């Protein structure tokens, strides 16, 4: 069983890389893939980079080039729903692209030729990831449900409110998960994702995001990955 561990930013992945005792770098698609072992399991760790296109490229390379059996994404997101606050954790059950609109040919948000606007994460893998979060971050408030992705850093109260009104089920917003979920569905590879809430996707988001990435994100990602691989 080969597990891919993915984050979008270096700060989110650095502590995970520090856990690997025997990693070897391989380069593909302009990305550094770190192949090694953790808790006796084969691991490929990689920085996806930011945005849906970068995410899709990384997901495809992981599957085609490195033959991973499952993909786990860790990182941060902006909270949208009421009560999803800075420091909380969101576990995705499904992803939707909030900036996709091929109407009137297709309904808004629906991915053309798929007949759906959202892609579910793998239920079994998601349950294992949820158990790892509970073990690693005891006492942290955990939410579970829909996460939305788009090629825009949401950083104004007006945009955040508009998203909440248009997509009231959305717990959080980020920039990569929906692309990973779609590619993994295409290839039949299990995918799960966890996001720590770095900000409320409002007018304070930029400053909150930068400080949170520096102080918390990497530590959370490493703790979750370690707990996941100890038991999964």
C-alpha positions as CSV (number, residue, x, y, z in Angstrom):
1,X,0.0,0.0,0.0
2,X,1.5,3.3,-1.1
3,X,0.1,6.5,0.4
4,X,0.5,9.9,-1.1
5,X,0.6,12.8,1.4
6,X,0.0,16.1,-0.2
7,X,-0.1,19.8,0.9
8,X,-0.4,22.9,-1.1
9,X,2.3,25.0,0.6
10,X,5.8,24.3,1.9
11,X,4.9,25.3,5.4
12,X,2.2,22.7,5.5
13,X,4.5,19.9,4.3
14,X,7.8,20.7,6.0
15,X,7.1,18.9,9.3
16,X,5.8,15.9,7.4
17,X,9.0,15.6,5.4
18,X,10.9,15.8,8.7
19,X,9.2,12.6,9.8
20,X,10.5,10.5,6.9
21,X,13.8,8.7,7.8
22,X,14.8,7.5,4.3
23,X,13.1,9.8,1.7
24,X,14.6,10.0,-1.8
25,X,13.7,12.9,-4.1
26,X,12.3,12.2,-7.5
27,X,11.4,15.0,-9.9
28,X,8.4,14.9,-12.2
29,X,6.3,17.6,-13.8
30,X,8.5,20.2,-12.2
31,X,7.7,18.9,-8.7
32,X,9.8,17.2,-6.0
33,X,8.3,13.9,-5.0
34,X,9.8,12.5,-1.8
35,X,9.5,8.7,-1.7
36,X,10.2,6.9,1.6
37,X,8.6,5.1,4.5
38,X,6.8,6.1,7.7
39,X,5.6,3.6,10.3
40,X,6.6,0.8,7.9
41,X,4.4,2.1,5.1
42,X,5.4,3.4,1.7
43,X,4.8,7.1,1.4
44,X,5.1,9.7,-1.4
45,X,5.1,13.3,-0.1
46,X,4.6,16.2,-2.5
47,X,3.9,19.8,-2.6
48,X,0.9,20.2,-5.0
49,X,1.3,24.0,-5.3
50,X,-1.7,26.3,-5.2
51,X,-4.8,26.2,-7.4
52,X,-6.9,23.6,-9.2
53,X,-4.7,23.2,-12.3
54,X,-1.6,22.6,-10.2
55,X,-3.6,20.2,-8.0
56,X,-4.8,18.2,-11.0
57,X,-1.3,17.9,-12.4
58,X,0.0,16.6,-9.1
59,X,-2.8,14.2,-8.6
60,X,-2.3,12.7,-12.1
61,X,1.5,12.4,-11.6
62,X,1.0,10.6,-8.2
63,X,-1.3,8.1,-9.9
64,X,0.4,7.6,-13.2
65,X,4.0,8.0,-12.3
66,X,4.2,6.8,-8.7
67,X,1.3,4.3,-8.7
68,X,-0.1,5.5,-5.3
69,X,-3.0,3.5,-3.9
70,X,-4.6,6.4,-2.0
71,X,-4.2,10.1,-1.6
72,X,-4.5,12.1,1.6
73,X,-4.4,15.9,1.5
74,X,-3.7,18.1,4.5
75,X,-3.6,21.8,4.8
76,X,-5.6,24.9,5.7
77,X,-8.8,26.5,4.5
78,X,-11.0,29.5,5.2
79,X,-14.1,28.9,7.4
80,X,-17.5,29.7,5.8
81,X,-20.3,28.2,7.8
82,X,-21.3,29.7,11.1
83,X,-19.3,28.2,13.9
84,X,-16.4,27.0,11.7
85,X,-13.7,29.1,13.4
86,X,-10.0,29.6,13.3
87,X,-8.2,26.6,14.7
88,X,-11.1,24.2,14.0
89,X,-10.6,21.2,11.7
90,X,-12.8,20.4,8.7
91,X,-12.9,16.9,7.2
92,X,-14.3,16.8,3.7
93,X,-17.0,14.4,2.7
94,X,-17.3,16.0,-0.7
95,X,-15.9,18.9,-2.8
96,X,-17.5,21.4,-5.2
97,X,-15.9,24.0,-7.5
98,X,-17.5,27.3,-6.4
99,X,-16.2,29.2,-9.4
100,X,-17.4,26.7,-12.1
101,X,-20.3,28.0,-14.2
102,X,-21.0,26.5,-17.6
103,X,-24.6,27.7,-17.6
104,X,-27.0,27.8,-19.4
105,X,-25.6,24.7,-21.1
106,X,-25.2,23.0,-17.7
107,X,-26.5,24.0,-14.3
108,X,-24.3,26.3,-12.3
109,X,-21.5,24.4,-10.5
110,X,-22.1,21.2,-12.4
111,X,-19.0,19.7,-14.0
112,X,-19.8,19.3,-17.7
113,X,-20.3,15.6,-18.8
114,X,-20.2,14.3,-15.2
115,X,-23.8,15.0,-14.3
116,X,-22.9,16.3,-10.9
117,X,-21.6,19.3,-9.1
118,X,-19.7,17.5,-6.4
119,X,-17.3,14.7,-5.9
120,X,-17.3,12.6,-2.7
121,X,-14.2,11.6,-0.8
122,X,-13.7,7.9,-0.1
123,X,-15.9,6.9,2.9
124,X,-13.5,4.4,4.4
125,X,-10.4,6.5,4.0
126,X,-12.2,9.5,5.3
127,X,-13.3,7.6,8.4
128,X,-9.7,6.6,9.0
129,X,-8.5,10.2,8.6
130,X,-11.2,11.4,11.0
131,X,-10.0,8.9,13.6
132,X,-6.4,10.1,13.1
133,X,-7.6,13.7,13.6
134,X,-9.3,12.8,16.8
135,X,-6.2,11.0,18.1
136,X,-3.7,13.7,17.0
137,X,-5.6,16.8,17.9
138,X,-7.6,15.8,21.0
139,X,-10.1,18.5,22.0
140,X,-10.1,20.3,18.7
141,X,-13.5,21.2,17.3
142,X,-14.0,19.0,14.2
143,X,-16.6,19.6,11.4
144,X,-17.4,17.3,8.5
145,X,-19.2,17.9,5.2
146,X,-18.9,19.9,2.0
147,X,-15.8,21.9,1.2
148,X,-15.7,24.2,-1.8
149,X,-12.7,25.0,-4.1
150,X,-11.8,27.8,-6.4
151,X,-9.0,29.6,-8.1
152,X,-9.3,32.6,-5.8
153,X,-8.1,33.3,-2.3
154,X,-11.4,34.4,-0.6
155,X,-10.4,37.4,1.5
156,X,-13.3,39.8,1.8
157,X,-16.4,39.7,3.9
158,X,-18.6,40.4,1.0
159,X,-17.3,37.5,-1.0
160,X,-17.5,35.2,2.0
161,X,-21.1,36.1,2.6
162,X,-22.0,35.6,-1.1
163,X,-20.5,32.1,-1.0
164,X,-22.4,31.3,2.2
165,X,-25.6,32.4,0.6
166,X,-25.0,30.6,-2.7
167,X,-23.7,27.4,-1.0
168,X,-25.2,27.2,2.5
169,X,-23.9,23.7,3.0
170,X,-20.3,24.7,2.5
171,X,-18.2,24.5,5.6
172,X,-15.0,25.9,4.3
173,X,-13.3,27.2,1.1
174,X,-9.8,26.4,-0.3
175,X,-8.1,26.1,-3.7
176,X,-7.2,22.4,-4.5
177,X,-9.5,19.8,-3.1
178,X,-12.1,19.6,-5.8
179,X,-9.5,19.0,-8.5
180,X,-7.9,16.2,-6.5
181,X,-11.4,14.7,-5.9
182,X,-12.3,14.8,-9.6
183,X,-9.0,13.2,-10.7
184,X,-9.2,10.5,-8.1
185,X,-12.7,9.7,-9.2
186,X,-11.5,9.4,-12.8
187,X,-8.8,6.9,-11.8
188,X,-10.7,5.1,-9.0
189,X,-8.2,6.1,-6.4
190,X,-9.4,6.7,-2.8
191,X,-9.0,10.3,-1.7
192,X,-9.5,12.0,1.7
193,X,-8.8,15.5,2.8
194,X,-8.5,17.4,6.1
195,X,-8.2,21.2,6.5
196,X,-7.4,23.2,9.5
197,X,-9.2,26.6,9.5
198,X,-6.7,29.4,9.2
199,X,-9.1,32.3,8.9
200,X,-12.8,33.2,8.3
201,X,-12.3,34.1,4.6
202,X,-13.1,37.7,5.4
203,X,-11.3,41.1,5.4
204,X,-8.8,39.8,8.0
205,X,-8.1,36.6,6.1
206,X,-4.7,37.6,4.7
207,X,-3.1,38.4,8.0
208,X,-4.7,35.5,9.8
209,X,-3.7,33.1,7.1
210,X,0.0,34.0,7.1
211,X,0.4,33.9,10.9
212,X,-1.5,30.6,11.1
213,X,0.5,28.9,8.4
214,X,3.7,29.9,10.2
215,X,2.6,28.9,13.7
216,X,0.2,26.0,13.4
217,X,-0.4,24.5,10.0
218,X,2.8,22.4,9.7
219,X,2.5,21.0,13.2
220,X,-1.1,20.0,12.6
221,X,-0.3,18.3,9.3
222,X,2.5,16.3,10.8
223,X,0.5,15.2,13.8
224,X,-2.4,14.1,11.6
225,X,-0.2,12.2,9.1
226,X,1.7,10.4,11.9
227,X,-1.5,9.3,13.6
228,X,-3.1,8.2,10.3
229,X,-0.1,6.1,9.3
230,X,0.2,4.5,12.7
231,X,-3.3,3.0,12.4
232,X,-4.3,3.0,8.7
